[in-house]
């Protein structure tokens, strides 16, 4: 399952690079054959790189081990902003208190929007469940 997360993240990144190339005047038809092969190869390389997988796992585990309720996601928001800064990705913050809106690409059409919850649900976690939080009173909404 974690490999699928890696594929998803790298696909979004590489797709944004393709959109940026198209927005800068490169013909989509010239990108079609060679670029698609190259893009698929780059996605697979990045997704299979152990450092990429470990990086994604570390972030996911930090978020799941320290769940925060809605509008109280101060540490989660800080972690996300820290990673976006590290990647050089522009973002707006705060949005609705703790939210983060990041922008990747040229800013010209076509656009792709992704949304993700980062708040936890206030429930009691019972024994035997996966991803038990350190507080044991909340379950992260992201799985």
Secondary structure, DSSP 8 states (H G I E B T S, - for coil): -HHHHHHHHHHHHHHHHHHHHHHTT--HHHHHHHHHHHHHHHHHHHHH-HHHHHHHHHHHHHHHHT---TT--HHHHHHHHHHHHHHT-EEEEEETTTEEEEE-S-S-SS---------EE-----TT-SS--SSSS-EES--
